[in-house]
């Protein structure tokens, strides 16, 4: 089968209410992209729906969390030799219509491209957005790079970035890893995007989980990343 340049990695944990909508929209409207669903040990009908509908799926026997599911997808992308991989949520909030703009940035040399909600728009005032602004500030202070939407879950990775995430166990798809990679010389860019509302089900990011997440990211970016082993292949230009 002809392999395309771009692979969408779709981690899915208990997304029975959303996964058919997400995959069918990609398959029907964006046939220029490949995709793989990473069923992260779901306890609902996510796996059955994917199997019955003939989706390209990798099923994990246990729940590894977002980092483990994402790395599984990046290993698949690395083994198959994709030029670009896109982190793409299975809850229906992301739109593939922004991928061409992201690819244009990547073709121009960016190694991670973030689909930002706030590149050209102001962040609304909410506790979650205050946390996002604090993470942006922490990244700016520690790297000198301004990211308008460091917590965006939609990102494109170049083949070199795919290799790093595929082969290094401590790489999660989170702002602290992005911050670490910026320090190592990776080129990063953002494009304006708009996220949709979750199509169904409940997000794991409850109020208290959001607070814990923001605190963990801030501590990691400001302190922990300074002591991280520098084992990646990137060299500062």
N, C-alpha and C positions, 0 to 999 in steps of 0.2 A: 504494500500500500504506500502511496506517495506521502512522504512526511513533509509537513509544512514548517515554516520558520519559527512560529510562535506556538507555545504550549500553554494553555490555561490550567493551572493547578487548583483544584477545587476541594479543599478539606471539608469534610462533612461529618458532623456528629449530631445524630438525631435530627436530621433535616428532612423528614418525610413530608412535611408540609410545603417544602420549598424546592427540593432538588430537581423535580421534573420541570418546573417552571424555569429554573436556572439553565439546565442543560439543553432543554428544547429551544430556548431562545438563542443560545449560542449556535446549536446545530442548524437551526432554520435560517437565522439572520446573519451569521458570521461564519460561513463554511470555510473561509480562508484560514481559520485557526483550528488547531487541534486542542483537545482537552483531556484531562484525566481526573476522575473523582476519586478522592482518597477517603474511603469510608473508615472513620476513626473508631472502630469498635462500637458502632451504634447499637443501641438496645431497642430501637424502634424499627420501622420498615424501610429505612433508607437503603440498605443493601438489597432487599428484595425488589424494591422499585427500580433500582439501577439495573439489576440483573434482568428483570422482566422486560425492560425497555431497551435492552441491548447497549447500555452505555459502556464506555471504556472506564473500568473501575479497578482499583486496587483495594482490597478489603484487609484491614488490620484486625488481628484476632483479639487485641486488647486496645483500650483507649489510651493513646499516647499523648493526647493533648495537641494543641495547635502546632507546637514546635516539631513534635515527632511526625505528625501527619504531613506538615509542610516539607520537612526534610525528605520524607519518603517520595513526595512528588518531585523534589529537586534531584534526587538520585535517579529517578525515572527519566527526567529531562536530560540529565548528564549522560546516562547510558544510551539514550536514543539520539544524542547529538543535536538537540535543539539549539538554535541560535539565541532565542529569548524564551523566558518563562515568566508567566504572570501569576502572582498570588491573587486569587479570586474567590470571594466568599460564597458559600453555598446557601446563604439566606436570602438572596435576591436583592441585596442592597447595591451591588456593583453592576455597572453597565459596560458591556464590551465595546460600546461605541467610542470610548476614549482610547482604545488600545492603539489605533493607528497613530494618534497624536503622540502617545507614549513611545511607540516604535520609531517615530521620526526623531525624537530626542535621543533614543538609544543608537539609531543609525548615525547620529551626529557625535557619538562618543560617550554619552552618559552610560554608566554601568548599572545604576539603579535609577529608575524613574518612578516617582510617586504621583499617584492621582490625588491631587490636593483639592479639598473642598474650599480652601481659603486663599489660594494664590491671588485671585482677583476679587475676592469677596471677604468682608469682615466677619470674624468669628462672632457668633451670638453670645450673649452673656448668660452662661450657665455654669454650674459647678464643674461639669465635665470639660467644658471649653476652657475654663480657668486652668484646670489641670493640664490640658493640651498646651496652653500658652506657657505654662511653667516648664514643660518638657522642651518646647521650642527654645526657651531662654537657656535652659541647661545645655542643650546641644550647641547653641550659639557661643556660650561662654567657654565650653570645653573644646570646640572644634573651629570656631570662627565662621561656621556655615549657618545660614538662616534657612530653616525649614518651616514653611507655613503650616504644614499638616503632618507632623511626625507620627501621629497615631493612625494615619490612614492605613487600612488593611488591603488596599489595592496597589501593588507595586510590580514593576517589570524589572527583570534581572537579565544582564548580559550573559554570554556563555562563560566568561571568566567568573562572574559572580555565581552562576549556577554551580560551577566546579567547587568554589569555596564552600557554599552551603551544603553541597552534596557530600563532601569529603571531611568536613570538620564537624564534630559532634556537638560543639557548644554554640552553634549558630542558630538562633531562633529568629523568627520574622518579626522582630520587635524594634522599637526606637533605639534601645541601648546597643543592639548589634549594628544598626545603621550608623549610630554615632561612632562606634568603634571602627567601622570600615572607613568612615570619612577620615579619621585620624591616620589611617594607613594609606591614604592617597586615592581612595576610590572617587570617581566622578559621579556626582548625583545631580538630578534635575527634578523638576516638578511640572506638571501640566494641570490646568484647571479642570475639575470634574464636579459632578453633582451626584451625591449618593441618594438612593431611594430608601423608602421605609422597608423594614423587614416584612417579607410577604406573609409569613405565618410563624407560629411557634414563639418561644421565648428566648431572649438573649441571655447568655451567662453573665453579661456585664450588668449586674444589679448595682444599685447605688453603692453599697458597701464594697462590692468587688471592684467597682470603678475607682474608689478611693484607694484601695489596697494596690491596684495596678499602677496608678499614678505615683504613689509613694515608692513602690518598687522600682519603677523606671527612673525616677529622679535619683534615688540612692545609687543605682547601677551606673547611670551616666556620669554622675559627679564623682563617685568614689571608686566603685568596683572596676570600671573599665581601665583605670590607670594601672591596675595590677594584672590585667589580662595578658596571657601569653601571646606573643606576636608570632604566630606560626603560619600566617597566610602568605600567599604568593605576591600580593600587591606590593609595589614599591612606589614611593612618592616620586612624582615627576617634577 
